[in-house]
Amino acid sequence: MSVSQYRGVACAKPAPTGHVRKAYGHFDAAAAVATFKGIPEGINHPKQLLEPFRRCGNHLPFPREALSTLELLFDYSSPKDWTSACSPLVFPGNAELAGCLGVSERTIRNHLSALEKAGFISIERGPGNRRTPLRAADGSIVSAYGINLAPVIEKHTEFQSVAQELKAQRNSLKSQRRSIGAALQDIRTAVDALDVLLWEHSDDTSLQKALDVAKPILLQSEQIFNQFLRLYNSFSSATAEEQIRFEQDILNLERKITDYAGHVHMLTWSCMHNLYESDSGHQETNFHHISTKENKTKNSSAKKVVSLTDLSSEPLLPYLTEVKPLTSLQRSQTDLLKNFCTPLSAVITSQFLESPEEAKPDDWFQAARILAHQLGVSEWAWKTGCQQHGPLQVTFAVAVAAIKPQEYIYKSRQAFLAGMLLRPSGQLNALASFHALRKREKV
């Protein structure tokens, strides 16, 4: 470095101090203060203006922590300050705000600067850069200086639409989570049913081949669900560009697991259909063709051939007969309840004063209704389940909720049973779940 260059560096002076450069938010806030006409209609309290900002999260033009400072500033105003004849002007000091929030004064200064730059507040400074009003000898305010909150009204209108879009986005994510979870549960139920069929017909090679195809799909579906959970949990903290990419990834995962569910469901129904035609009178397999799991859902498409990569594209089920709910239970199903569902047998003995061997099929249905009420399910949920799925499915749903091990119940038996009864029509296959529990109990 030459001497002249060295002298130039040594003699360089720092930038002069002064006010921060004005941003567009400063001018927007000043215009909002000048045109302030009071609080909008339909808002009963000034703090209701903050509701859209709380739902916007990281879409706010300032750090989210500054929202607590803005909310604290509202505490210094009164409802009459928000009338057209007044102005919501507050003048707390930085030390006072820092003490209320438990942060440093530097943090308060940064928050106020960010809010002012974003156009949410207008700071009117007096002599000596102070934010306190000048008062006369009698205590009246001569010159009003402080923090004016009037610009929040215009920002409230602006961010209401943003909050509604984010709400719709969150609802869409929740809907996709339910869809992916239902598809995964559909695959698990289908694999479980294949496992039960193979256990009952161990010499059937077609069942073994179907199970060998379905189990890898189940593992891939669980991986897809775990990938979705990672995207779902990190969605709110992601940037706008990352959220767009996350939405596309989640949509692809939903389509993939839905195709998997349709393929496995079709594979299971094909095996059940073949077994039903070959041995329809056996009480252990008679339950398959009378299931109410119709193929109406978006997660199962058994009426059309689903072709996937690395999976067989040959038609597995040429035709399907229409499935309808039963109007009453049959003796073969009640024999299963008698042997493997002790809670229902106890209700038969205590309420009908007869042994389970002598109970009629309709008595088991009424016993299931009594047991459902004992578990805490309402009569409305019971009637809704009967209308959606039929007496056979709801009876076995109560049996599954009663005998399922406690470690496999997420919340409570009441919530578990209500969730099964209130599923949409065609999405309950309690018979397969009952046989799976019966198999595990035997093993």
HUPERA-V941262 format. One record per residue. N is the residue number from 0. RES is the residue in three letters. SS is DSSP state (hx for helix, st for strand, lp for the rest). PSI is psi in whole degrees, -180 to 180 (999 if undefined). OMEGA is omega in whole degrees, 0 to 359 (999 if undefined). Layout:
n/res/ss/psi/omega
N/RES/SS/PSI/OMEGA
N/RES/SS/PSI/OMEGA
This chain:
n/res/ss/psi/omega
0/MET/lp/132/180
1/SER/lp/170/181
2/VAL/hx/-40/181
3/SER/hx/-40/177
4/GLN/hx/-40/179
5/TYR/hx/-43/179
6/ARG/hx/-36/179
7/GLY/hx/-39/178
8/VAL/hx/-42/183
9/ALA/hx/-33/183
10/CYS/lp/2/180
11/ALA/lp/132/182
12/LYS/lp/147/177
13/PRO/lp/160/180
14/ALA/lp/142/181
15/PRO/lp/146/178
16/THR/lp/163/180
17/GLY/lp/-165/181
18/HIS/lp/153/176
19/VAL/lp/145/180
20/ARG/lp/142/182
21/LYS/lp/136/175
22/ALA/lp/175/180
23/TYR/hx/-32/179
24/GLY/hx/-34/178
25/HIS/hx/-45/182
26/PHE/hx/-37/177
27/ASP/hx/-40/180
28/ALA/hx/-40/179
29/ALA/hx/-38/178
30/ALA/hx/-37/178
31/ALA/hx/-36/178
32/VAL/hx/-40/182
33/ALA/hx/-28/182
34/THR/lp/21/182
35/PHE/lp/127/181
36/LYS/lp/19/179
37/GLY/lp/175/183
38/ILE/lp/143/182
39/PRO/lp/160/177
40/GLU/lp/147/181
41/GLY/lp/-5/178
42/ILE/lp/118/184
43/ASN/lp/-27/181
44/HIS/lp/143/182
45/PRO/hx/-30/183
46/LYS/hx/-13/174
47/GLN/hx/-19/177
48/LEU/hx/-20/184
49/LEU/hx/-9/185
50/GLU/hx/-47/180
51/PRO/hx/-33/182
52/PHE/hx/-33/180
53/ARG/hx/-29/182
54/ARG/hx/-8/184
55/CYS/hx/-22/176
56/GLY/hx/-128/183
57/ASN/hx/8/175
58/HIS/hx/-1/177
59/LEU/lp/148/180
60/PRO/lp/15/177
61/PHE/lp/165/179
62/PRO/lp/142/184
63/ARG/lp/-28/179
64/GLU/lp/-25/180
65/ALA/hx/-15/179
66/LEU/hx/-33/176
67/SER/hx/-35/176
68/THR/hx/-42/178
69/LEU/hx/-40/179
70/GLU/hx/-36/178
71/LEU/hx/-36/178
72/LEU/hx/-33/178
73/PHE/hx/-28/180
74/ASP/hx/-22/180
75/TYR/lp/-7/179
76/SER/lp/159/178
77/SER/lp/159/180
78/PRO/hx/-32/181
79/LYS/hx/-21/177
80/ASP/hx/-18/184
81/TRP/hx/14/175
82/THR/lp/166/183
83/SER/lp/-24/181
84/ALA/lp/-11/182
85/CYS/lp/-166/179
86/SER/lp/135/181
87/PRO/lp/73/181
88/LEU/st/124/179
89/VAL/st/156/183
90/PHE/lp/56/173
91/PRO/lp/153/178
92/GLY/lp/162/179
93/ASN/hx/-39/180
94/ALA/hx/-39/179
95/GLU/hx/-44/178
96/LEU/hx/-41/179
97/ALA/hx/-38/179
98/GLY/hx/-36/180
99/CYS/hx/-36/183
100/LEU/hx/-13/181
101/GLY/lp/33/178
102/VAL/lp/177/180
103/SER/lp/162/178
104/GLU/hx/-31/178
105/ARG/hx/-39/177
106/THR/hx/-40/178
107/ILE/hx/-42/179
108/ARG/hx/-41/178
109/ASN/hx/-40/179
110/HIS/hx/-46/180
111/LEU/hx/-38/178
112/SER/hx/-41/179
113/ALA/hx/-40/179
114/LEU/hx/-39/179
115/GLU/hx/-40/180
116/LYS/hx/-32/179
117/ALA/lp/-8/179
118/GLY/lp/22/179
119/PHE/lp/-23/177
120/ILE/lp/161/175
121/SER/st/117/182
122/ILE/st/119/178
123/GLU/st/112/185
124/ARG/lp/143/179
125/GLY/lp/-160/178
126/PRO/hx/139/181
127/GLY/hx/20/179
128/ASN/hx/33/182
129/ARG/lp/154/180
130/ARG/lp/34/179
131/THR/lp/142/182
132/PRO/lp/154/174
133/LEU/st/130/184
134/ARG/st/152/176
135/ALA/lp/-179/182
136/ALA/lp/-32/180
137/ASP/lp/3/178
138/GLY/lp/-5/179
139/SER/lp/151/182
140/ILE/st/123/178
141/VAL/st/-49/179
142/SER/st/123/184
143/ALA/lp/117/174
144/TYR/lp/148/180
145/GLY/st/-154/182
146/ILE/st/117/180
147/ASN/st/128/184
148/LEU/lp/6/182
149/ALA/lp/-34/180
150/PRO/hx/-17/181
151/VAL/hx/-28/183
152/ILE/hx/-46/179
153/GLU/hx/-38/178
154/LYS/hx/-31/177
155/HIS/hx/-45/178
156/THR/hx/-38/182
157/GLU/hx/-42/185
158/PHE/hx/-5/174
159/GLN/hx/-43/178
160/SER/hx/-37/177
161/VAL/hx/-43/179
162/ALA/hx/-38/178
163/GLN/hx/-39/177
164/GLU/hx/-41/179
165/LEU/hx/-36/177
166/LYS/hx/-43/177
167/ALA/hx/-36/178
168/GLN/hx/-43/178
169/ARG/hx/-40/178
170/ASN/hx/-37/178
171/SER/hx/-41/178
172/LEU/hx/-41/178
173/LYS/hx/-39/178
174/SER/hx/-40/177
175/GLN/hx/-35/177
176/ARG/hx/-43/177
177/ARG/hx/-40/181
178/SER/hx/-46/180
179/ILE/hx/-41/178
180/GLY/hx/-40/178
181/ALA/hx/-38/178
182/ALA/hx/-42/178
183/LEU/hx/-42/178
184/GLN/hx/-35/177
185/ASP/hx/-41/179
186/ILE/hx/-42/179
187/ARG/hx/-43/179
188/THR/hx/-41/180
189/ALA/hx/-44/178
190/VAL/hx/-39/178
191/ASP/hx/-41/179
192/ALA/hx/-40/176
193/LEU/hx/-39/178
194/ASP/hx/-41/178
195/VAL/hx/-43/179
196/LEU/hx/-41/179
197/LEU/hx/-34/177
198/TRP/hx/-35/180
199/GLU/hx/-27/181
200/HIS/lp/73/185
201/SER/lp/-18/181
202/ASP/lp/2/181
203/ASP/lp/110/182
204/THR/hx/-29/180
205/SER/hx/-34/177
206/LEU/hx/-40/179
207/GLN/hx/-40/178
208/LYS/hx/-41/179
209/ALA/hx/-40/179
210/LEU/hx/-35/177
211/ASP/hx/-29/176
212/VAL/hx/-37/187
213/ALA/hx/-35/184
214/LYS/hx/-45/175
215/PRO/hx/-34/177
216/ILE/hx/-38/177
217/LEU/hx/-42/178
218/LEU/hx/-43/178
219/GLN/hx/-37/179
220/SER/hx/-38/177
221/GLU/hx/-37/175
222/GLN/hx/-40/177
223/ILE/hx/-42/180
224/PHE/hx/-39/177
225/ASN/hx/-39/176
226/GLN/hx/-41/178
227/PHE/hx/-42/180
228/LEU/hx/-38/178
229/ARG/hx/-43/178
230/LEU/hx/-39/182
231/TYR/hx/-42/183
232/ASN/hx/-27/180
233/SER/lp/6/185
234/PHE/lp/-44/186
235/SER/lp/-30/182
236/SER/lp/0/181
237/ALA/lp/160/176
238/THR/lp/172/182
239/ALA/hx/-41/179
240/GLU/hx/-40/178
241/GLU/hx/-36/179
242/GLN/hx/-37/177
243/ILE/hx/-42/178
244/ARG/hx/-38/178
245/PHE/hx/-41/180
246/GLU/hx/-41/179
247/GLN/hx/-41/178
248/ASP/hx/-42/180
249/ILE/hx/-39/178
250/LEU/hx/-40/178
251/ASN/hx/-40/178
252/LEU/hx/-40/180
253/GLU/hx/-43/179
254/ARG/hx/-39/183
255/LYS/hx/-47/182
256/ILE/hx/-28/176
257/THR/hx/-40/176
258/ASP/hx/-41/177
259/TYR/hx/-43/181
260/ALA/hx/-41/178
261/GLY/hx/-40/180
262/HIS/hx/-47/182
263/VAL/hx/-39/179
264/HIS/hx/-42/178
265/MET/hx/-39/178
266/LEU/hx/-43/180
267/THR/hx/-44/180
268/TRP/hx/-34/177
269/SER/hx/-44/179
270/CYS/hx/-43/178
271/MET/hx/-40/181
272/HIS/hx/-43/180
273/ASN/hx/-42/179
274/LEU/hx/-37/180
275/TYR/hx/-40/180
276/GLU/hx/-31/181
277/SER/hx/-32/184
278/ASP/lp/74/185
279/SER/lp/-14/184
280/GLY/lp/-5/182
281/HIS/lp/131/186
282/GLN/lp/-19/181
283/GLU/lp/-26/181
284/THR/lp/-3/182
285/ASN/lp/-20/185
286/PHE/lp/-18/189
287/HIS/hx/-43/186
288/HIS/hx/-5/179
289/ILE/hx/16/178
290/SER/lp/148/177
291/THR/lp/14/181
292/LYS/lp/77/180
293/GLU/lp/161/184
294/ASN/lp/60/179
295/LYS/lp/-14/189
296/THR/lp/163/178
297/LYS/lp/-13/182
298/ASN/lp/-11/184
299/SER/lp/127/180
300/SER/lp/71/184
301/ALA/lp/-12/182
302/LYS/lp/-1/176
303/LYS/lp/154/182
304/VAL/lp/127/181
305/VAL/lp/122/179
306/SER/lp/131/181
307/LEU/lp/159/174
308/THR/lp/141/181
309/ASP/lp/12/179
310/LEU/lp/159/181
311/SER/lp/135/179
312/SER/lp/7/179
313/GLU/lp/146/178
314/PRO/lp/126/181
315/LEU/lp/-23/183
316/LEU/lp/101/184
317/PRO/lp/-37/182
318/TYR/lp/160/177
319/LEU/lp/135/174
320/THR/lp/152/181
321/GLU/lp/132/183
322/VAL/lp/131/180
323/LYS/lp/148/178
324/PRO/lp/146/177
325/LEU/lp/153/177
326/THR/lp/-17/180
327/SER/lp/164/178
328/LEU/lp/160/176
329/GLN/lp/161/183
330/ARG/hx/-34/181
331/SER/hx/-37/178
332/GLN/hx/-39/180
333/THR/hx/-28/175
334/ASP/hx/-37/176
335/LEU/hx/-43/178
336/LEU/hx/-39/181
337/LYS/hx/-37/186
338/ASN/hx/-26/190
339/PHE/hx/-3/180
340/CYS/lp/90/181
341/THR/hx/-41/180
342/PRO/hx/-41/178
343/LEU/hx/-38/177
344/SER/hx/-37/178
345/ALA/hx/-37/177
346/VAL/hx/-41/177
347/ILE/hx/-44/183
348/THR/hx/-42/186
349/SER/hx/-35/185
350/GLN/hx/-36/183
351/PHE/hx/-6/176
352/LEU/lp/44/176
353/GLU/lp/161/182
354/SER/lp/153/178
355/PRO/lp/-29/180
356/GLU/lp/-29/183
357/GLU/lp/-6/184
358/ALA/lp/143/178
359/LYS/lp/161/179
360/PRO/hx/-39/179
361/ASP/hx/-26/177
362/ASP/hx/-35/178
363/TRP/hx/-36/177
364/PHE/hx/-44/178
365/GLN/hx/-35/177
366/ALA/hx/-37/177
367/ALA/hx/-38/177
368/ARG/hx/-43/179
369/ILE/hx/-44/180
370/LEU/hx/-36/177
371/ALA/hx/-41/177
372/HIS/hx/-35/177
373/GLN/hx/-32/177
374/LEU/lp/-11/176
375/GLY/lp/8/181
376/VAL/lp/138/182
377/SER/lp/163/178
378/GLU/hx/-33/178
379/TRP/hx/-44/179
380/ALA/hx/-38/179
381/TRP/hx/-47/180
382/LYS/hx/-38/178
383/THR/hx/-42/177
384/GLY/hx/-39/178
385/CYS/hx/-40/179
386/GLN/hx/-35/183
387/GLN/hx/-40/193
388/HIS/hx/-16/181
389/GLY/lp/160/184
390/PRO/hx/-36/183
391/LEU/hx/-49/183
392/GLN/hx/-42/183
393/VAL/hx/-33/177
394/THR/hx/-46/179
395/PHE/hx/-27/174
396/ALA/hx/-41/176
397/VAL/hx/-40/179
398/ALA/hx/-42/179
399/VAL/hx/-43/179
400/ALA/hx/-29/182
401/ALA/hx/-34/186
402/ILE/hx/-6/181
403/LYS/lp/134/179
404/PRO/lp/145/185
405/GLN/hx/-31/183
406/GLU/hx/-15/179
407/TYR/hx/3/179
408/ILE/lp/122/188
409/TYR/lp/-47/186
410/LYS/lp/-70/180
411/SER/lp/163/178
412/ARG/hx/-33/178
413/GLN/hx/-49/180
414/ALA/hx/-37/180
415/PHE/hx/-46/180
416/LEU/hx/-42/179
417/ALA/hx/-38/178
418/GLY/hx/-37/177
419/MET/hx/-43/183
420/LEU/hx/-33/185
421/LEU/lp/11/174
422/ARG/lp/153/176
423/PRO/lp/158/181
424/SER/lp/130/181
425/GLY/lp/-2/182
426/GLN/lp/21/177
427/LEU/lp/124/177
428/ASN/lp/69/184
429/ALA/hx/-25/180
430/LEU/hx/-44/178
431/ALA/hx/-40/178
432/SER/hx/-39/179
433/PHE/hx/-44/180
434/HIS/hx/-34/176
435/ALA/hx/-43/176
436/LEU/hx/-38/178
437/ARG/hx/-39/179
438/LYS/hx/-44/180
439/ARG/hx/-35/180
440/GLU/hx/-37/179
441/LYS/hx/-41/180
442/VAL/lp/999/999
